Amino acid sequence: MEPSDISEKAPASLSFPKLVAFLLAVVLCAGLWWYSTNPARKVYLPDDPQAQVALELVKHHAARKDGTVEQALSIMLDQLRAEGVTLHEGDWRVASQGEDTYVVSKIVREKGSVEWIEREFAWRVNVKEPWVKVISLAAQGLMPFENLPPLPHGSEISRMVTPSWMAMRPG
């Protein structure tokens, strides 16, 4: 075989794999560009039209201080960011718990001094009646006092506690 025969065959045999690799790189780059420019889906809903209603009931429910629950949560997260706290705000999630009952939640992770601290804001919602009940400790800080659950064993707590020093005082 002459050297001129090898040089003629080599470019033809190498060009197809190079072309495939180039096209694959272009497709991957286009996919990454599309994924990075499109906004992330911020709500995870089941395939149920009432799930959106449940989410809206929570977002627009009156908050303790600042308008709605969504506004109060946004203000709280903005204050944390202003204080320099590194945090990751999760997406709103809605899960069905029955025919008309849903759990609406959002997770916020804060960077602590050693590890991440996770707060779950969660509510149980009934779209038929409609009502919103807080089911997580973090969400209790956003809700008005009248919407908070009763204390456990609240009926057993004495309403009038007499300090020991008063009991010993004459008359």
Secondary structure as the mmCIF struct_conf table of DSSP 4:
data_model
#
loop_
_struct_conf.conf_type_id
_struct_conf.id
_struct_conf.beg_label_comp_id
_struct_conf.beg_label_asym_id
_struct_conf.beg_label_seq_id
_struct_conf.end_label_comp_id
_struct_conf.end_label_asym_id
_struct_conf.end_label_seq_id
HELX_RH_AL_P HELX_RH_AL_P1 PRO A 3 THR A 37
BEND BEND1 ASN A 38 ASN A 38
HELX_LH_PP_P HELX_LH_PP_P1 PRO A 39 ARG A 41
STRN STRN1 VAL A 43 TYR A 44
BEND BEND2 ASP A 47 ASP A 47
HELX_RH_AL_P HELX_RH_AL_P2 PRO A 49 LYS A 59
TURN_TY1_P TURN_TY1_P1 HIS A 60 HIS A 60
BEND BEND3 HIS A 61 HIS A 61
STRN STRN2 ALA A 62 ALA A 62
HELX_LH_PP_P HELX_LH_PP_P2 ALA A 63 ALA A 63
BEND BEND4 ARG A 64 GLY A 67
STRN STRN3 THR A 68 THR A 68
HELX_RH_AL_P HELX_RH_AL_P3 VAL A 69 ALA A 82
TURN_TY1_P TURN_TY1_P2 GLU A 83 GLY A 84
STRN STRN4 LEU A 87 GLU A 89
STRN STRN5 TRP A 92 SER A 96
BEND BEND5 GLY A 98 ASP A 100
STRN STRN6 THR A 101 LYS A 111
BEND BEND6 SER A 113 GLU A 115
STRN STRN7 TRP A 116 ASN A 126
TURN_TY1_P TURN_TY1_P3 VAL A 127 PRO A 130
STRN STRN8 TRP A 131 VAL A 134
BEND BEND7 SER A 136 SER A 136
HELX_RH_AL_P HELX_RH_AL_P4 LEU A 137 GLN A 140
TURN_TY1_P TURN_TY1_P4 GLY A 141 LEU A 142
BEND BEND8 MET A 143 MET A 143
HELX_RH_3T_P HELX_RH_3T_P1 PHE A 145 ASN A 147
BEND BEND9 LEU A 148 LEU A 148
HELX_LH_PP_P HELX_LH_PP_P3 PRO A 149 LEU A 151
TURN_TY1_P TURN_TY1_P5 PRO A 152 HIS A 153
HELX_RH_3T_P HELX_RH_3T_P2 GLY A 154 GLU A 156
BEND BEND10 ILE A 157 ILE A 157
BEND BEND11 ARG A 159 ARG A 159
HELX_LH_PP_P HELX_LH_PP_P4 VAL A 161 PRO A 163
HELX_RH_AL_P HELX_RH_AL_P5 SER A 164 ALA A 167
TURN_TY1_P TURN_TY1_P6 MET A 168 MET A 168
BEND BEND12 ARG A 169 ARG A 169
#
